[in-house]
Structure formats: C-alpha cells, structure tokens
Amino acid sequence: MNIRTLAAAALIAAGTMPAHATPQATKAYHMMVPGRRLPLPTTSPTMLYYAGPVIGTVKVVAVMWSGKVAAPIKSGIGPFLNAIANSTFIDQLAQYSTNIVGVNGIQGTDQTITRGKYLGKFVIKPANKSKNLTDAQVQTELLAQIAAGHLPPSDLNTLYMIYFPADISINLDGSLSCQAFGAYHFATSSTVTASNVFYGVMPDCGGGLPEQTVVSSHEFAEAITDAIPTPGSSPAYPQAWNTSDGYEIGDLCEGTSGTLSTKKQSWEVQEVFLNSTNNCGTGNFTSP
C-alpha cells in the first residue's frame, strides 16, 4: 500500500472522505462500516442517469463462503433475500428504469426495474483457503464456482450476494473490510458485456443478522440501480444512476432505516434516496 492509498484509507476510516472516492485505489462503491456515515453532499442531490445498465428483474443468489459463516446469518439471510426480491422495496426502484437518454446524450438501456426472485442459498467450498482475500481473488473464486456448476449460472439479471466468516478479511485495493468499509458491490467487467457477473461482498463485521440485512439492502439496491460501478467521484458511462459527484442511492441514506415484513417475519433495512421525493424513503416495506 503506498502513502497515497494509506492517506485516503485513513480519511475513509475517519469518515471525512467518501469511500468511493479513494484516489486510484478503489474499484467499487463501499458502504461505510456500520455506525459511520458518508459526508453528505453540500448541495441538494439528484440521481442522474449515465446510460449504463441496471438489473431489471433481479435473480438473487445467497452465497456462503464455506460452512463457517455465522449460523444466524447462514440460516437467516435466505428468507430475507427471498422477501426483498419480491417486495415493495423493489417497487420504489422502478423510478430508476432506463427508457430515457442519459445526461451524457447516450441512449439508455431501455430496462424496467421490476420485482425479481430468490434462487436459493449455496454453501461453497472455496479453493482459496486464505483468510486475507483481495477482491480479485473473490472474483476468481466466484467465477470458478459458477463454471463448476456449484452456483446458478449467471446472466445480466443475476446478483450473487456473498457472505463471509468473521475471520476473513477482504482487501479492496488497500482498504480493509470492517475497518475502512462494511460492504461493496461490483461487476467482473468494467464494460458492457453479456458475460458480466454482478456480485456483492458482505463481510461479517460482528453485528449478526440485523446488521447484515441493513448492509445487504444497501448493496442490493445499489447493484440494481448501478450495475457497473467505477471508481472516483466523476461518474460516466457505463455507470447508471449516480449523483454528479458519485454517490449511489444507498450512500446518501446511510443511518436511515425501515422495516421489511412478511406475514411471519420482519427485518430492518436501509432506506435509499428517491428522486421522486428528493429525499430518503420512509417506507415500511412488505412482501407476500
């Protein structure tokens, strides 16, 4: 890690710099460590469309990075993802559909965001046994597990949400999980390609299932509305929905909360920024 990266990571950890703005360091948008918040923009934010793809009808997969994921997360995250994929939480994201021209003059992808489905929970046996992983190693393992048939096949509606044991640390270009960031989402390619794979990385930072449902809702919403994130605070194609200075819809609302409920169970979720109200949502969400 060079001095420039060290300095940027220190600013992130202190909460004085957006995690997604690390100079030449980060490849994806971070969610801050739970309990911290990104500094909000000084001007009234608006989500702008940069003509990139969204995930129109999400098919979400829960991936357990070995059988050592904490039992409450391993047993509880599946019902949560099943509920959120078919819920009013998704309905509010329809305003970020892409049948428009981007602010850069590029024709949008003509996708409509609708409710999706949950494809199930899969416990993988990673070939990589390291407890200190890089994002590149996470990608390599994910692609190998898909190729081997241990995970559902990927397409441009599939989102792999990956959960880790508490003793595994993820290094994202010098920023460490549970120190500089709490979670992130990313794509295996920074270009628009039919073979792209979308995924979220959810380390275990010690808050159990309640923390993971909040973190997961943040990354779930951002992956759907900005499938191919890129580094820095100057968004451009192939990004989808961002503010002009690079915030995604979850970043602006860290620290807010709502409830997602079925007839039998409820979970805490994070609210997201909505252009329709020019504010963070305030809903209590439902799923059949």
Secondary structure, DSSP 4 states (H G I P E B T S, - for coil): --HHHHHHHHHHHHTSS-GGG-TTT-SSEEEPPTT--PPPPSS----EE-S----SEEEEEEEEESTTS-HHHHHHHHHHHHHHHTSHHHHGGGGG---SB-TTS-B------EEEEEEEEEEE--S---SEEEHHHHHHHHHHHHHTTSSPPP-TTEEEEEE--TT-EEEETTEEBTTTBSEEEEES-SS--TT--EEEEE---S-HHHHHHHHHHHHHHHHHH-SS--SSSS--TT--EE-TTS--TTGGGTT--EEEE-SS-EEEE---EETTTTEE--PPEE--
